[in-house]
Amino acid sequence: MSKPQPRIVVHPPAPTGGRRVHGDTDILGVAYGVVDLLEFLRRVGLDPEEVGLRDPLIRWVGGGPDVWG
């Protein structure tokens, strides 16, 4: 049985910049752009080349992948 993939939540941009990112219940960090988010995906075992930014696995709150600040 394969390990379930974490659900990623990208929170709204903070007034000081960046977006908090959670993987299920774990805080992954603050992303300041797509490159940061892709690194967080790698750290939780997801292949960024297989998981697109609009994949249903990623829930964007307060704007999509084009909104960072």
C-alpha positions in Angstrom: 0.0 0.0 0.0 1.4 3.4 -1.0 1.7 6.3 1.4 -1.1 8.8 0.9 0.0 12.1 -0.7 -0.3 15.2 1.6 -2.8 17.8 0.7 -1.1 21.2 0.3 -2.7 24.4 1.4 -1.2 27.7 0.2 -2.6 30.5 2.5 -3.3 34.1 1.4 -0.3 36.5 1.0 0.8 38.1 4.2 1.1 41.9 4.4 4.8 41.5 4.8 5.1 39.1 1.7 5.1 35.4 1.2 2.4 32.8 1.7 2.3 30.2 4.5 2.2 26.6 3.2 0.9 23.6 5.0 1.0 19.9 4.1 -1.9 18.3 5.9 -1.3 19.4 9.5 2.5 20.2 9.1 3.7 23.7 8.5 6.1 23.5 5.5 7.2 27.2 5.6 6.6 30.5 3.9 6.8 30.6 0.1 7.8 33.8 -1.6 7.2 32.4 -5.1 6.7 29.3 -7.1 10.3 28.1 -6.7 9.8 28.0 -2.9 6.5 26.1 -3.3 8.1 23.5 -5.6 10.9 22.9 -3.0 8.2 22.3 -0.3 6.6 19.8 -2.6 9.9 18.0 -3.0 10.4 17.9 0.8 7.1 16.1 1.3 7.9 13.6 -1.3 6.0 15.0 -4.3 7.5 15.3 -7.7 6.9 18.9 -8.9 7.0 17.6 -12.5 4.0 15.4 -11.8 2.1 17.8 -9.6 1.0 20.9 -11.4 0.4 24.2 -9.7 -3.4 23.8 -10.4 -3.5 20.2 -9.3 -6.4 19.4 -7.0 -3.9 18.3 -4.4 -3.0 22.0 -3.9 -5.6 24.3 -2.4 -5.0 28.0 -3.0 -6.6 30.4 -0.5 -6.7 34.1 -1.4 -5.4 33.9 -4.9 -3.8 31.3 -7.2 -0.2 30.7 -8.2 0.2 34.1 -9.7 -0.5 36.0 -6.4 2.4 36.3 -4.0 2.2 39.7 -2.4 
